Every structure is written in C-alpha cells, then in structure tokens.
Amino acid sequence: MHFEHIKLLWLLAVIPVMVVAFILRQRHRRIVMESFSDRKMLGRLQPDVSRRRPVVKLTLLCLAVGFLVVALANPQMGSTIAEGEQRGIDLAVCIDVSNSMLAQDMKPSRMARSKQVVQNLMSQLGGDRISLVVFAGRAFIEMPLTNDYSATKMFLDQINTDLINQQGTAIGDAIAKGMATLGYGEEGDSDTPQWEPNKSRAIVIISDGENHEDDAVGAAKDAADQGIMVCTIGIGTPTGGQIPVMSRNGKVTDWRKDADGNIVTTRLNEEMLSDIAHAGNGIYVHAGNGNVAVDNIVKQLSKLDSQKFGASQYSSYKSQYQYPMAAGLFFLLLEVFMFERRNPRINFNKLIRRREK
C-alpha cells in the first residue's frame, strides 16, 4: 500500500478529538438534566431518548471521517516500473562569496538574498541539471552537475563567505569553472575534442559585480562562442553598504576598514554585470524586485533548447481512492439518517407483541 499524500493522514488525529468532545458534551448534558430532575425520573420524563443512538452516530461519523481522510491521502497499489525520457538544460550557478556579500544593503544580507534567489530559481526548474560554483579572489566547484535538487539545497546551505580566503571577485574564473561543470574540457581546456557546442547550456552569475581580478567580459564572450548563455543577477544597491565584522554569535562588532582606517563601502556595479550578460548573449536583472528577477531569468532560459539526458525509471501506481471514499460516504449517510431520539411510531417491541396476539 502506498499513499500519494501521506501527510494528510495526520488529519486522522481529529477522530480522538471528536470522541473527547462527545464525552464532554454528554457529561455536560447529563449534569444539566440532573439539575432539573432526579436521575431515576429522567427515563420516564424522556421516553424517546436513547443512550445508544448517540454512540452509534458518533461511531458512524468517526468511520466516515476516517475513510474520507484515507481517500484524500489517495491510497495506491499495483506498483509498476515505467520509463520516461528525461530532458532539460544544463545550468551552472556561480555565487559570489567575497566579504562584500556580507553587506546588509539588501536584507537580511547580500549572501542570504543570493541563497534565496537560487532556491527560487530551483523551484521553477523542471528536469534541468544544475551545478554550483563559488568564487571570491578565485573560484572552485562546490557541487558538480546534478538533477538532485535535495542535494543541491544541502550544498547551498553550506555556502558562506568563509569558503575562500583569497578575497576579490574573480567572475572570469567563475565562468571558466562553470563551463567546466557543463563539460567544457578539463578545467576549461578548450582543446578537448569531446566538447560539442549546443544551445542547451547556461551560466548564471550572482554577484555585486565588483570585479577586480580578471577579464570577466572576455570570459563571457568565450562562453557565448561555445554556445553557453551567460546571465547575471545583481545583488546589492548602487548606493552601497558597509561590510560588517561579525562575532561568533552572529552580532555586528565592527565595520571593515581600508588601510587608512576608513570604513569600506561596497556598491553594486550594474554596468559591469550588464556588460557581462551582453557579452554572454544573456540578460542582467536586479534581485531587488521579489521574484521578478528569477521569473525573467527563467523566461530567458526557456529560449534554450532542451537536450535528452537519457531514460529515467519511475514507479507507477494505480489510485484506489474511490473505495474508501465510497465507504466514507456510506457511513456519513447512515449517520445523517439516524436520529438520536427513538421514533415512537416505530417500536419494534410493540410490533412483536401485536404479532404474538
């Protein structure tokens, strides 16, 4: 037995609540009635009241609720192995982890907002493969290409500004590492003959754009020449923010200063990010407009041609919800048409006596 929505079975917890509520209700009713008359006289004063019928109605209602909840969870049986074609694009996400990403001109911080952007992006991907690259003064591959989004989220949670000691923003090196995760040569070696350019690969750069290390625009152009689209997402504000120095418990203890003792202000370089995206045949978006930025990136990625990754196997089940649903409705109808009081016109004891006469 397999349930498609197994978490809905928690709704069965309402049944013991119904039983407790029924007991309290009956107890309160008995106390109220005994305040008006002696317990021995209640039976004579209320000849049509039945003690069993409310219990039977409760039992029927609990059965109805139980079967309907099981129907909602959709029990499935008859597992069979089916094969389907797996198609999508290959996407390398490069995340800036330099100290400037600690700035809080975007709440809660540039680093936290970058992770939110990646999570929103993954929520709109379907069947696509993704890799993670982190970069500061240099870049390295955090996670190779995979379609396991659960593993991707685990790696994403581990990303922080302490991963790379060498400070800077080497966007060009990040693009090269992103190309390597997409299968371009060995560590970006363009002489490898196995590489076949196609229109199913893309790189997304998430950064504040303060590139000081290499020729990022040239690297984006090289990627575009190999059929790889390069898009950029800006994190931060043009007015900038200060870089906090954090304690172990996450509190701001000071602000980073330059060699002259002045507080450093880091600003979003939209011009640089726009130039990179233009050279990479992609688009630049700013991450400050909720999900609009991710929506625009996904729309741009949808222009790429999907490729076949191979056949995938999955379990196919046959839904059996109709049977518990029928049982639930049956018990519900019985409960509705059963009254708590006896019908004086229908008295089986009198009918039996009449036949005996």
C-alpha positions in Angstrom: 0.0 0.0 0.0 1.3 3.4 -1.0 -0.2 6.9 -0.2 0.3 9.7 -2.7 -0.3 12.4 0.0 0.7 10.5 3.2 1.0 13.7 5.3 -2.8 14.1 5.0 -3.1 11.0 7.2 -2.4 13.4 10.2 -6.0 14.5 9.8 -7.0 11.2 11.4 -6.0 12.9 14.7 -9.3 14.7 14.5 -11.1 11.4 15.4 -9.9 11.2 19.1 -10.7 14.9 19.4 -14.2 14.2 18.2 -14.5 11.4 20.8 -13.3 13.6 23.7 -15.7 16.4 22.6 -18.6 13.9 22.5 -17.8 12.6 26.0 -17.6 16.1 27.4 -20.8 17.1 25.7 -22.7 14.1 27.0 -21.4 14.7 30.5 -22.4 18.4 30.5 -25.9 17.5 29.2 -26.3 14.9 32.0 -25.3 17.4 34.6 -27.7 20.0 33.3 -30.6 17.5 33.2 -29.9 16.2 36.7 -30.2 19.7 38.0 -33.9 19.7 37.0 -34.9 16.2 38.0 -33.8 13.1 39.8 -31.7 10.6 37.7 -34.3 7.9 38.2 -37.1 10.1 36.8 -35.2 11.1 33.7 -36.0 7.9 31.9 -39.7 8.4 32.4 -39.7 12.1 31.5 -37.8 11.3 28.3 -39.0 8.0 27.0 -37.8 8.7 23.4 -34.2 9.5 24.4 -31.8 6.7 23.6 -28.4 6.3 25.2 -27.1 4.0 22.4 -28.0 6.0 19.3 -25.7 9.0 20.1 -22.8 6.5 20.5 -23.8 4.7 17.3 -24.0 8.1 15.4 -20.5 9.1 16.7 -19.1 5.7 15.6 -20.6 6.2 12.1 -19.2 9.7 11.9 -15.7 8.6 13.0 -15.7 5.9 10.4 -16.9 8.3 7.7 -14.2 10.8 8.6 -11.5 8.1 8.8 -12.4 6.7 5.3 -12.6 10.1 3.7 -9.2 11.1 5.1 -7.7 7.9 3.7 -9.4 8.7 0.4 -7.8 12.2 0.4 -4.4 10.6 1.0 -5.1 8.6 -2.2 -4.0 5.0 -1.5 -2.3 3.4 -4.4 -1.5 -0.1 -5.3 -0.1 -2.2 -8.1 3.3 -0.6 -8.5 4.9 -1.0 -11.9 8.2 0.3 -13.3 7.8 2.8 -16.1 10.3 4.5 -18.2 10.3 8.1 -19.4 12.5 10.4 -21.3 14.5 12.9 -19.3 15.0 16.3 -21.0 16.2 19.7 -19.8 19.1 22.2 -19.8 22.4 22.2 -18.0 22.8 25.2 -15.7 25.8 26.4 -13.7 25.1 28.8 -10.9 28.1 30.9 -9.8 27.7 32.6 -6.4 29.9 35.4 -5.1 31.2 34.6 -1.6 33.6 37.6 -1.2 33.4 39.7 2.0 31.4 42.3 0.2 28.4 39.9 0.2 28.1 40.4 3.9 26.8 43.9 3.3 23.3 44.4 4.5 22.0 47.0 2.0 19.8 44.1 0.9 18.0 42.5 3.9 18.9 40.3 5.6 22.3 40.4 3.7 23.6 40.0 0.2 24.7 36.5 0.9 21.3 35.5 2.3 19.5 37.1 -0.6 21.7 35.2 -3.0 20.7 31.9 -1.5 17.0 32.9 -1.7 17.4 33.7 -5.4 19.0 30.2 -6.0 16.2 28.5 -4.1 13.5 30.4 -6.1 15.3 29.5 -9.3 15.4 25.8 -8.4 11.7 25.9 -7.6 11.0 26.8 -11.2 13.3 24.3 -12.8 11.8 21.1 -14.1 14.1 18.2 -15.0 17.1 20.5 -15.6 20.5 19.7 -14.2 22.3 22.3 -12.0 25.8 22.8 -10.6 27.2 25.2 -8.0 30.3 27.3 -8.3 31.5 29.7 -5.6 34.1 32.5 -6.2 35.9 35.3 -4.5 39.5 36.0 -5.4 39.4 32.6 -7.1 36.7 30.1 -8.0 36.1 26.5 -7.3 33.4 24.0 -7.9 31.1 23.5 -4.9 28.9 20.9 -6.5 29.1 19.1 -9.9 26.2 18.9 -12.3 23.2 17.0 -11.0 19.4 16.9 -11.1 19.2 16.0 -7.4 17.7 19.2 -6.0 17.7 17.9 -2.4 21.5 17.6 -2.6 21.8 21.0 -4.2 19.9 22.6 -1.3 22.2 20.9 1.2 25.3 22.3 -0.6 23.6 25.7 -0.9 23.1 25.8 2.9 26.8 25.3 3.4 27.8 28.3 1.3 29.2 31.3 3.2 31.9 33.9 2.9 34.5 31.7 4.8 34.8 29.2 2.0 37.6 31.1 0.1 40.3 33.0 2.0 41.6 34.8 -1.1 39.5 38.0 -1.4 38.4 39.6 -4.6 35.7 39.0 -7.2 37.1 36.7 -10.0 34.0 36.5 -12.2 36.1 35.4 -15.2 37.4 32.4 -13.3 33.9 31.6 -12.1 32.7 31.5 -15.7 35.6 29.1 -16.6 34.7 26.8 -13.7 31.0 27.0 -14.6 32.0 25.9 -18.2 34.0 23.0 -16.7 30.9 21.7 -14.8 29.0 21.9 -18.0 31.6 19.5 -19.6 33.8 22.1 -21.4 37.2 20.5 -21.5 39.2 19.7 -18.4 39.3 22.7 -16.0 38.3 24.9 -19.0 40.7 23.3 -21.6 39.3 24.4 -24.9 41.5 21.9 -26.8 39.5 18.9 -25.6 37.7 17.4 -28.7 34.7 15.9 -26.8 33.1 19.2 -26.4 30.1 19.8 -28.8 28.6 23.3 -28.6 24.8 23.4 -28.4 22.1 25.7 -27.2 21.2 23.8 -24.0 23.7 25.2 -21.5 23.7 28.4 -19.4 25.6 30.1 -16.6 24.0 32.4 -14.1 26.3 34.8 -12.2 25.0 36.1 -8.8 27.3 38.9 -7.6 27.6 42.5 -6.7 29.7 43.0 -9.8 32.8 44.4 -8.1 35.2 42.5 -10.4 38.9 43.3 -9.7 40.7 40.1 -10.8 40.3 39.2 -14.4 38.6 39.9 -17.8 35.0 38.8 -16.9 33.6 40.3 -20.1 36.1 38.4 -22.2 35.3 35.1 -20.4 31.6 35.6 -21.0 32.3 36.2 -24.7 34.3 33.0 -24.8 31.4 31.1 -23.2 29.0 32.5 -25.7 31.3 31.4 -28.6 30.9 27.9 -27.2 27.1 28.1 -27.2 26.7 28.9 -23.5 24.4 31.7 -22.4 25.6 33.8 -19.6 23.1 35.7 -17.4 23.8 37.9 -14.4 21.8 38.8 -11.3 22.8 41.8 -9.3 22.9 41.7 -5.5 23.2 44.9 -3.6 22.3 48.6 -4.2 24.1 51.3 -6.2 24.3 53.4 -3.1 26.1 50.6 -1.4 26.5 49.4 2.2 29.1 48.8 4.8 30.7 45.4 5.4 30.1 44.2 9.0 32.6 42.3 11.1 30.6 39.5 12.7 31.1 37.8 16.1 30.7 34.0 16.5 27.1 34.5 17.7 26.3 36.5 14.6 26.3 40.0 16.1 28.0 43.0 14.4 31.1 44.0 16.3 32.7 46.4 13.9 32.9 47.5 10.2 35.6 46.6 7.8 38.1 49.4 7.1 40.7 50.1 4.5 44.5 50.6 5.1 43.8 54.3 6.0 41.3 53.3 8.7 38.2 54.4 6.7 35.1 52.3 6.7 34.8 50.4 3.4 31.6 51.0 1.4 30.8 48.3 -1.3 28.4 49.2 -4.2 26.6 47.2 -6.8 28.3 47.6 -10.2 25.4 47.1 -12.5 27.3 48.3 -15.5 29.9 45.5 -15.2 27.2 42.9 -14.7 25.2 44.3 -17.7 28.3 44.1 -19.9 29.0 40.5 -18.9 25.4 39.5 -19.7 25.5 41.3 -23.0 28.8 39.6 -24.0 27.3 36.2 -23.0 24.1 36.7 -25.0 22.1 36.7 -21.8 20.3 39.3 -19.7 21.0 41.2 -16.5 18.4 41.5 -13.7 18.5 43.1 -10.3 17.5 40.9 -7.4 15.6 43.6 -5.5 12.2 43.1 -7.1 11.0 40.0 -5.3 10.6 37.0 -7.7 10.5 39.2 -10.8 14.2 38.8 -11.3 14.0 35.0 -11.2 11.0 35.0 -13.5 12.9 37.0 -16.1 15.9 34.6 -15.8 13.6 31.6 -16.2 12.0 33.2 -19.2 15.4 33.8 -20.8 16.5 30.2 -20.1 13.3 28.9 -21.7 14.7 30.1 -25.0 17.4 27.4 -24.8 16.9 24.0 -26.5 16.3 21.2 -24.1 18.5 18.1 -24.5 17.9 14.4 -23.7 19.7 13.2 -20.6 18.6 9.6 -21.1 15.8 7.4 -19.9 14.6 7.6 -16.3 12.7 4.9 -14.4 9.9 5.7 -12.0 7.2 3.8 -10.1 3.7 4.0 -11.5 0.8 3.3 -9.1 -2.9 2.8 -9.6 -5.1 5.0 -7.4 -7.6 3.3 -5.2 -9.2 6.3 -3.5 -12.7 5.5 -4.8 -13.2 2.6 -2.4 -12.5 4.4 0.9 -14.4 7.4 -0.4 -17.5 5.2 -1.1 -17.2 3.7 2.3 -16.9 7.1 3.9 -20.0 8.5 2.1 -21.9 5.4 3.1 -21.2 5.8 6.8 -21.9 9.5 6.5 -25.3 8.9 5.0 -26.1 6.4 7.8 -25.1 8.9 10.4 -27.3 11.6 8.8 -30.4 9.5 8.6 -30.1 8.1 12.1 -31.7 10.3 14.8 -30.6 10.5 18.4 -34.3 10.0 19.6 -36.4 7.0 19.1 -39.4 7.2 16.8 -42.5 6.4 18.8 -44.3 5.2 15.7 -41.6 2.6 15.1 -41.4 0.5 18.1 -40.2 -3.0 17.5 -41.3 -4.3 20.9 -44.9 -3.2 20.1 -44.8 -4.8 16.7 -43.6 -8.1 18.1 -46.4 -8.0 20.7 -49.0 -7.4 18.0 -47.8 -10.4 16.0 -48.0 -12.6 19.1 -51.6 -11.7 19.6 
